[in-house]
């Protein structure tokens, strides 16, 4: 596994290189604070996994993310805003890890999970004004709306949801409009954030009770292709 760390902080890059160098299964570790150099690395096929910061001065991680789609991208950042997490995952990130949420060994395990096709989120704080969570969130929707929302949370566009469920794209749009109203949201990012905060009894794998960070990575399931 060839890893590239992209962060404007050279101390963070140095620490990650020290951590990852010599790790079993890691064949090379490169780093850069230059977004255009990161793009060049990925387009040249020189890396398998990119560890990407969110807040960078020249180009944010969210702006850079779509241009790194040839690699597995794991957001590694201090930013734990749920809306940012949702936007990153919807844009194709395989994982979202907040600095300090995992021990070094667990972080490496989470990166491997992402490389192998899972989505992993760890260290994301629940918003203080979040609506009540738990089984009631899923119970707000019909069975078909819940199926649609599960696929939306996996990052699928309306056309891809339609193909997966063997229904028309117009029907998907109708379901999305309906579930937005029922969840009290107006955007896909807001809907994903609320959906991923369900308790495990509602079918979510975000963590015990869906109540913020936990010690290990939260595996959300197989990663879908970015829309």
PLY file of the C-alpha trace (Angstrom):
ply
format ascii 1.0
element vertex 227
property float x
property float y
property float z
element edge 226
property int vertex1
property int vertex2
end_header
0.00 0.00 0.00
1.53 3.30 -1.16
0.38 6.24 0.96
0.47 9.98 0.31
-0.25 12.44 3.12
-1.53 15.87 2.07
-1.46 18.50 4.80
-0.17 22.07 4.95
1.34 21.39 8.40
4.84 19.87 7.97
4.87 18.61 11.57
1.75 16.53 10.95
3.25 15.18 7.73
6.46 14.25 9.52
4.55 12.51 12.30
2.50 10.48 9.85
5.59 9.49 7.90
7.23 8.31 11.14
4.11 6.35 12.08
3.58 4.72 8.70
7.15 4.00 7.62
7.85 0.35 8.26
4.21 -0.53 8.98
3.42 -4.01 7.62
1.69 -3.70 4.26
2.87 -0.11 3.69
5.43 -0.08 0.89
6.00 3.68 0.60
5.02 6.95 2.29
5.18 10.31 0.51
3.93 13.69 1.70
3.19 17.12 0.36
1.57 20.40 1.32
1.02 21.33 -2.33
-2.42 20.34 -3.70
-1.17 20.35 -7.29
1.68 18.04 -6.41
-0.87 15.72 -4.79
-2.90 15.68 -8.00
0.26 14.86 -9.98
1.11 11.97 -7.64
-2.34 10.43 -8.03
-2.62 10.94 -11.79
0.80 9.33 -12.23
-0.49 6.25 -10.40
2.15 6.56 -7.68
-0.13 6.18 -4.65
-2.93 3.89 -3.48
-4.20 5.87 -0.47
-4.29 9.63 0.15
-4.60 10.95 3.71
-6.13 14.38 3.13
-6.59 17.35 5.45
-9.77 19.42 5.15
-8.57 22.95 5.92
-5.63 24.02 3.76
-4.86 27.56 2.55
-4.26 27.04 -1.18
-7.10 24.59 -1.83
-9.36 22.95 0.72
-9.47 19.20 1.03
-13.10 19.20 -0.11
-12.11 21.09 -3.27
-9.16 18.78 -3.87
-11.00 15.51 -3.15
-12.75 15.06 -6.54
-9.40 15.39 -8.32
-7.93 12.48 -6.35
-10.62 9.93 -7.23
-8.12 7.50 -8.79
-6.87 6.73 -5.26
-8.60 5.79 -2.01
-9.02 9.07 -0.13
-9.27 9.15 3.67
-9.87 12.53 5.27
-7.50 12.95 8.25
-8.15 16.25 9.97
-8.97 18.19 13.13
-12.33 19.26 11.63
-15.20 17.29 13.22
-18.16 19.26 11.86
-20.85 16.71 10.83
-21.86 18.69 7.74
-18.24 18.65 6.53
-18.08 14.90 7.18
-21.25 14.36 5.16
-19.99 16.51 2.30
-16.67 14.64 2.18
-18.31 11.21 2.23
-20.86 12.21 -0.41
-17.99 13.47 -2.60
-16.29 10.08 -2.54
-14.08 9.94 0.54
-13.63 6.37 1.78
-13.19 7.48 5.38
-13.14 10.41 7.77
-10.77 10.25 10.75
-10.34 13.04 13.28
-6.81 13.47 14.69
-6.49 11.90 18.13
-9.68 9.84 17.93
-7.79 6.60 17.30
-4.62 5.05 18.62
-1.93 4.73 15.90
-2.56 1.02 15.35
-6.31 1.52 15.09
-5.79 4.37 12.63
-3.72 2.12 10.38
-6.43 -0.56 10.63
-9.04 2.03 9.61
-6.95 3.03 6.59
-6.72 -0.63 5.56
-10.49 -1.01 5.89
-11.00 1.98 3.61
-8.53 0.62 1.07
-10.43 -2.68 1.09
-13.72 -1.01 0.22
-15.34 -0.02 3.53
-16.35 3.44 4.71
-15.00 4.37 8.14
-15.79 7.42 10.29
-14.18 8.08 13.67
-14.05 10.99 16.09
-17.01 12.92 14.72
-18.88 14.86 17.39
-22.65 15.00 17.34
-23.97 18.56 16.82
-25.34 20.13 19.99
-28.60 21.10 18.29
-29.13 17.76 16.55
-32.67 16.40 16.48
-33.43 13.35 18.62
-31.66 10.24 17.36
-32.46 6.56 17.49
-34.88 4.12 15.87
-37.46 6.90 15.47
-35.35 8.45 12.70
-35.78 5.43 10.45
-39.37 5.00 11.57
-40.16 8.43 10.12
-39.75 7.03 6.61
-41.55 4.40 4.61
-39.66 1.20 3.79
-38.89 2.41 0.25
-37.82 5.88 1.46
-35.46 4.21 3.95
-33.97 2.13 1.12
-33.47 5.30 -0.92
-31.90 7.11 2.04
-29.50 4.22 2.71
-28.20 4.54 -0.86
-28.05 8.34 -0.70
-25.95 8.00 2.47
-23.62 5.71 0.52
-23.00 8.61 -1.88
-25.13 7.44 -4.81
-26.71 9.99 -7.14
-30.42 9.79 -7.99
-29.78 7.96 -11.25
-27.64 5.36 -9.50
-30.28 4.89 -6.79
-32.91 4.38 -9.49
-30.80 1.72 -11.21
-30.09 -0.06 -7.93
-33.77 -0.18 -6.92
-35.16 -0.74 -10.46
-37.35 2.36 -10.33
-37.39 5.57 -12.37
-35.20 8.54 -11.51
-38.36 10.67 -11.21
-39.65 8.25 -8.55
-36.36 8.56 -6.70
-36.63 12.37 -6.77
-40.15 12.12 -5.34
-38.93 9.85 -2.55
-36.00 12.20 -1.81
-38.30 15.22 -1.60
-40.64 13.32 0.71
-37.91 12.04 3.03
-36.30 15.49 3.21
-39.59 16.85 4.51
-39.98 14.01 7.01
-36.41 14.37 8.31
-36.72 18.15 8.53
-33.76 18.83 6.22
-33.24 20.67 2.96
-29.98 19.25 1.56
-28.44 15.81 0.96
-25.61 16.62 3.38
-28.06 17.42 6.18
-30.02 14.25 5.42
-26.88 12.11 5.51
-25.73 13.63 8.79
-29.06 12.86 10.44
-29.28 9.39 8.93
-25.79 8.44 10.11
-26.67 9.52 13.66
-29.25 6.78 14.08
-28.89 4.28 16.85
-27.76 0.74 15.96
-31.29 -0.62 16.52
-32.36 1.41 13.51
-29.89 -0.32 11.23
-27.03 2.16 11.51
-23.46 1.16 12.34
-22.29 4.57 13.47
-21.71 3.63 17.09
-23.37 2.75 20.36
-26.49 4.87 20.62
-25.19 7.14 17.86
-23.89 9.53 20.51
-20.67 10.95 19.12
-17.10 9.63 19.09
-16.13 6.19 20.30
-12.67 4.61 20.64
-12.71 2.54 17.46
-13.57 3.31 13.85
-17.23 3.39 12.84
-17.54 1.16 9.78
-20.44 2.32 7.67
-20.28 -0.56 5.21
-19.07 -1.08 1.65
-18.11 2.07 -0.18
-20.11 3.04 -3.24
-18.59 4.75 -6.24
-18.74 8.55 -6.06
-21.59 10.10 -8.12
0 1
1 2
2 3
3 4
4 5
5 6
6 7
7 8
8 9
9 10
10 11
11 12
12 13
13 14
14 15
15 16
16 17
17 18
18 19
19 20
20 21
21 22
22 23
23 24
24 25
25 26
26 27
27 28
28 29
29 30
30 31
31 32
32 33
33 34
34 35
35 36
36 37
37 38
38 39
39 40
40 41
41 42
42 43
43 44
44 45
45 46
46 47
47 48
48 49
49 50
50 51
51 52
52 53
53 54
54 55
55 56
56 57
57 58
58 59
59 60
60 61
61 62
62 63
63 64
64 65
65 66
66 67
67 68
68 69
69 70
70 71
71 72
72 73
73 74
74 75
75 76
76 77
77 78
78 79
79 80
80 81
81 82
82 83
83 84
84 85
85 86
86 87
87 88
88 89
89 90
90 91
91 92
92 93
93 94
94 95
95 96
96 97
97 98
98 99
99 100
100 101
101 102
102 103
103 104
104 105
105 106
106 107
107 108
108 109
109 110
110 111
111 112
112 113
113 114
114 115
115 116
116 117
117 118
118 119
119 120
120 121
121 122
122 123
123 124
124 125
125 126
126 127
127 128
128 129
129 130
130 131
131 132
132 133
133 134
134 135
135 136
136 137
137 138
138 139
139 140
140 141
141 142
142 143
143 144
144 145
145 146
146 147
147 148
148 149
149 150
150 151
151 152
152 153
153 154
154 155
155 156
156 157
157 158
158 159
159 160
160 161
161 162
162 163
163 164
164 165
165 166
166 167
167 168
168 169
169 170
170 171
171 172
172 173
173 174
174 175
175 176
176 177
177 178
178 179
179 180
180 181
181 182
182 183
183 184
184 185
185 186
186 187
187 188
188 189
189 190
190 191
191 192
192 193
193 194
194 195
195 196
196 197
197 198
198 199
199 200
200 201
201 202
202 203
203 204
204 205
205 206
206 207
207 208
208 209
209 210
210 211
211 212
212 213
213 214
214 215
215 216
216 217
217 218
218 219
219 220
220 221
221 222
222 223
223 224
224 225
225 226
